[in-house]
Amino acid sequence: MRSKIDTKLARRAKKPKSPVGGKALQRLFFYLSERDPALNNDVLATIEVPTIARPRFGLAKGAAPRSRLRATARGRARRTAPAAESFAAALADAARDLRRRRSRGKHRRVKTTAPVGPRAAPVWQAIGPSVIPNGQTYGTNRIDVSGRVSSFAIDPQQPKHLLLGAAGGGIWESADTGATWQPRADQMPSLAIGAIAFDPKTPKKVYAGSGEGNFYYNLGAGVYKSTDGGTTWSALAAAPFVGVGFYDLIVDPQNTAVLYAATTNGFYRSTNGGGSWTLKRGGTCWDISVHPGGGSVEMLVTFADGLFASSDAGNSFTAVALPSAPTSSWARLAVDRVRTKPDVAYAFGAAGGNAYLWRRIGTTWTTISSLPALNVSQAWYDWYVAATPNNAGQVYLGAIETLRGNLSGSAWTWTNITTQGSKSIHPDQHCLTFSPNNSNIIYAGNDGGIFRSANRGTNWKALNKGLSITEIEYLAGDPNTWNWMMAGTQDNGTIRYTGSTVWDHIADGDGGDCGVNQLNSDVVYHSYYNVSLERSNDKGETWTSLNPPNVPSLFYPPVEVSGATVAIGATALLVTRTGGAPWTTVSLGLSSQEVPSAMRNIDANTILVGTNQGRVLRVSWSGTSWSKVQLGSPDARYISCIAVDPSNPQRFWLTLSQVGGGMVYRSDDGGSSWINCTAGLPDIPVNSVVVDPANFKRVWIAADVGVYQTLDLGSSWASFANGLPNAMAADLLFHKQDRMLICATRSRGAWALSVV
């Protein structure tokens, strides 16, 4: 969402206009570049990014533009597999391996330097957030939030029975209209869920498409199926969806053995209950609307090259001519129909910075030109149209906000139902679902969670209690107690843990890296995105902006705190010795498009810096000035984390998240040379590393799937993930005094484990 801090940062950067694709696109390219730059080319096949804007995202100007990739939108599959396929396959293999280890009970026993006999494998425990009160909206109120919801389905025979797909947090089930929730797919190969669909005739059968088309498309691991209404799940079909994201999944209302899928790679059909799939039309496919009489009567389907109709269940398609359609490429195009009057349909699209809406009666499409102003900068990410099932004159349009349109005679009136003063909910809308047999009851899924309205959006109730799907990026802790932490989250601000699974919302915006003054734990710092920093002297109750210099950086630049020495990694190192202004800008001598991606203090006078191109530097304070020394580099790839052995300041650990070689390295000589310590680890991104202060041979790493442990300085590794869901492990924090290891995940909150 765009908050007050966005306006402030835009003024500092002298860039008042929203960037191409909004903040979400910046964040997507940041996430993908960390893992494999080739993944960005997959995105360019679906999102228009002007050549002039590509360096801002770290993209080569010569990267394949959408116009050259549009050929796939004319029905041909890609000749070469996208980079996401091999990436997703490696993650799925790692997840399946962890599941096998758990089922066989073959976790390595926890050992200490003084063995105390057999001990059961430790089990991670969820510590929340189970909910975040006082979450942000664009209105005047605060509301309970959780995390990003991408899809939602309601049992057609039991309206209290709900299933929710979290963008990266799996499938959740409620039997009481959202009063309580239970996770149901924590051990599946991928927790990125793009679509969920009940079998309309036999709702005990449910299908889910993994790989979220809106963002985590590269985590696709295929189609899942449940035969007990969504309580348990199994993998149904991996091929051809590995590395593919789902936008929509439909069970044919007449022949439920037939399923249709709208994906990042095209329109697919299954005729055997999802067991196997055939690509019927290639290119990005966003949305499917099936006639109540079935796909053999009519389907309306949106692709990157427009709206198409089929009257033979997707065997063939005919282009639909929309009057006064834009000539520029679609950023997104959605379609839906009125269930009780299926000849009435709507198409809602974004192209060239503008929104377009059409309505069909019979076979005639007409333009609705009375739309109010809409922010379409993130249409590729948050966009839908939902026709009220039993009202041909009412429609909902989802973008950053949701509008409800009502037709009276020939005039439309529009109401913003998600930002309405004291009755607002979180922005960035992804899905809207009607309750069966009562279209006044609607559910809205967005970046803040799931919300229910019993009166078409006039009032809302948050249903986010117990829905632990917060996407945590970074952690920082109080050295005196593990029961105090702060975390930066995706679009739900900076939050604080004080011992309860209910975490406090303590700062708005997107929460970036954060830190605690280890000499005075009342003094804490948090960032938003780009170069930004605020300080609190009362553990997050109040904040003061520190206004660091405006210097190019990663979307989330690294922040390090050591006493009053605070550093921000950008194209130059920004350092203060006083916990605030004045700031010193230290040149790092980096190359074009090179920026710090990880930092670690050895002490208040020495900072290690790792970059997105694999360079390692040591920056030191002489007493009067800062100087830099370039150290050895293990590989020219993205450095995700650096750790310093507390017992030996010359021993460093370093992880890489960019695949294509070793992922964990150790230096025993202050960074002059590096030892590859990857043996025994899956070939997947590694995001964080911490060293046990009581046993220098014991080290933990967090990967895109799982946490791993070595007891022999990296010569071998074993899974250390008993009880963890297969979500992305983004950050690790070890509390020395309380011997607690904390793991932050993207979309499954935080987890804790007592280490002996």
Secondary structure, 3 states (H helix, E strand, C coil): CCCHHHHHHHHHHCCCCCCCCHHHHHHHHHHHHHHCCHHHHHHHCCCCCCHHHHHHHCCCCCCCCHHHHHHHHHCCCCCCCCHHHHHHHHHHHHHHHHHHHHHHCCCCCCCCCCCCCCCCCCCCEEEECCEEEEECCCCCCCEEECCCEEEEEECCCCCCCEEEEECCCEEEEECCCCCCCEECCCCCCCCCEEEEEECCCCCCCEEEEECECCCCHHHCEEEEEECCCCCCCEEEEEEEEECCCEEEEEECCCCCCCEEEEECCEEEEECCCCCCCEEEEECCEEEEEECCCCCCCCEEEEECCEEEEECCCCCCCEECCCCCCCCCCEEEEEEEEECCEEEEEEEEEEECCEEEEEEEECCEEEECCCCCCCCCCCCCCCCEEEECCCCCCEEEEECCCEEEEEEECCEEEEEECCCCHHHCCCCCEEEEEEECCEEEEEEEEECCEEEEECCCCCCCEECCCCCCCCEEEEEEECCCCCCCEEEEECCCEEEEECCCCECEEEECCECCCEEECCCCCCCEEECCCCCCCEEECCCCCCCEECCCCCCCCCCCCCEEEECCEEEEECCEEEEECCCCCCCEEEECCCCCCCCEEEEEEEECCEEEEEECCCCEEEEEECCCCEEEEECCCCCCCCEEEEEECCCCCCCEEEEECCCCCCCEEEECCCCCCCEECCCCCCCCCEEEEEECCCCCCCEEEEECCCEEEECCCCCCCEECCCCCCCCEEEEEEEECCCCEEEEEEECCCEEEEECC
